[in-house]
């Protein structure tokens, strides 16, 4: 059985104290580990910066293996958008991999992907197939604002939304930037509050407008 994230931290600490070398895993090797059962397929793990991380969907103060009810509510709301997005030749992918080689395969809570589900029968979508990614953040807020943000920006994903449950707002990150000796980042962040509107992108310049209050429990 694969270790939980808390157990992995303890194991890594023990190995480092014993002067073991912990090597990152590339996307291809990660896929092999899933295929051979080393990483359980369908479990909430993702590859971030070459390390296999348990995805945190819990409410603040709850156990990391739980799924917070507010998080689950937002996921259902995102899933319900699919019928509207399909009219624009795209769809909302929920908690499934986006391949960003060589070191990353996150599983964002939502991703608007060009085409239909059948277009990805033999592969996961990559950065060129993704119009935006969405993370629903409660106890994961710090990771979503730092590690995840840098990964998405470095991959050139043009739009990143954080549905920020603790602060009851939606963060919109645009203009991915890399280089100049700084970590990848987004050049602009806008804070959207209840009473405002989220505009989700679709192919050919289309937009799906959603009131912020419909994405916040």
N, C-alpha and C positions, 0 to 999 in steps of 0.2 A: 504494500500500500504506500502511495506517495505521501511524503511528509507534508504537514501543514506549514504555512509560512512561518509561524512562530517556532516550530520545531526546526525548520531549515536554518533559521537565524542562529539557534543554539548549536546546531551541527557545524555551521560555517565558523562560528567563534571557536569551537573546539579544534577544528582542523587548522585554523590560522595559528592558534596557540602552539600547535604541533608542527608549524612551519610547512604545512601542506600548501600547494598552489591550487587556487580555485580559478578555473579557466572559463571564460564566457562561452556560450553556445550560439552558433550561427543558425539561421532559419532552417537550412537543409537538415542539420543534425537534430534540431527541435522536432521537425516533421518525422524523422526516423524514430525518435524517442516516443512520439505519440503512436506511430504505427506498430511499434513493438511492445506497447503497453507500459513503458517506463513512466510516461506521463499519461494518466488516465484520460482517454478521449471524452470530451463533453464536460469535463470538470472545469471550474472557473480559474484556469491558469492562463497566463499570457507571457510572452517573451518581451522583456523590456531591457534594452541596452545589453542584450546577451544573457540575461538572467531570467530564470523561470520564477514568476511571481504569482502568488495567489491574488486574484482580483478581489478588492475590498468593496462589497456592496452593503455593508452594515451601517446602521445608524450610529451616531456618536455615542460612545459608552457601551455599545453592545459588542458581543463576541464577533471576531473577524469572519467566522464561518457562516454568520447569519445574513439574511437579506432584510433590510429595513422596510417597513410597510410603505413609507413615503417613496422610497426608491422604487419599489414594485409598482406603485400607483403611476409614477411618471413613465416607467417602461410600458405599461399598458396604454398610456396616452400616445406615446411615440409609435407603438405598433399600430394603433388605430389610424394613423396618418397614411398608411400604405395605400389605401384605396384611392386617396386623392393624388398621391405622388405617381402612381402607375399611369395616370393619364398623360404625364409628361415624360414617359419612357425612362423612369427611374424607380427605385424602391428604397424603403427604409430597412436596412439590415440591423438586426437587434442582437447585440452581445455575441457577435461572431468575428472571426479573425479578419484583419486587414494586413496583408503581407508587405512589410517595408524592409527589404533586405539591406545589409546582410545580418543585422543584429536584432531586428524588431518584428514582432507580430502581435500587436496589441489587439484586444477585443473590446472596442469602444461600445458603450451602451447603445449608441445609435450611430449609423453611418448612412448617408444618402449616396447610393451607388447607381451609376449609370447603367441602363439596361434592365433586363429582367433577371430573376433568380436563376433561370435556366442558362443564362450566359456564363454562369460561374459554376457549372456542374463539375468541371474538372480542375478548378483552381479557386483560390481566394482572390478577391479584388485587391488591387494595389493602389498606390497613390494616384495614378492617372485615372483610375476608375471612380474615385471618391470625390464628391463635391463638397462634403463637409463631414466632420465627426462631432459626436455629442457625448459628453460624459455627464452622468448624474452623480453629483458629489455630495456626500455627507461626511463620514469619517475619512473618505479618500480625497478630500478637498486639496490638501497640501500636495499630494502626489499628482493630482490632475493639473494643478497650476505650475508644476515644476517639471518632473520627469516626463509626463505625458505631453505637456505643452511643447517641450523641446523636441521630442520625437516627431510630433505632428508637423511642427514648423520646419524641422530639418528635411522632412520628406516632401515639403512643398504643398501640403494640403491647405487649400486657400482659406478655409473657414473652420473655426473650432468654437463650439458652444460648450460652456460649462453650466449646467442647471444646478445652481448653488443653493442647496436646500437650507443650510444654516442661516444664510443671509436673505433668503427668499427673493433671489434675483437670478437673472440669466446673464452670464458673461459672454460677450461676443468678441472673439479674437480674430483679427484679420491682418493681412499684409505679412505673410511669413518672411523672415529674414534670417540669413546665415552669413557666416564669414566675419572678417575684421577682428579675428581673435576672440570673439565673444560666443557664448553658447547660442544655439538657434533660439529664435524667439518670434513673437508676433509684434509688428510695429504699432498696432493699435488695438486697444481694448475698450469696449463700450459696455456699460452696465445698463441692462434693460430691467425695468420694474413693472409690477402689475399696473395696467393702464396703458402700457406700450405694446408694441407688436414685434414678434420675431418673424423675420423673412427667411425662409428656408430655400436654398437654391435648387433649381432643376435645370435640365438641359435647355439650350437655345435661349438663355436669358430669362426663362420663366421663374417666378417666385411663388412660394406658397406662404401666405400670411397667416400667422397663428397668434392670437392674443397671449401675452406672457402668462396671464392668470390661468390659462388652460394647461400650462406646463408646470405649474407650481401647486402642490397640495395645500 
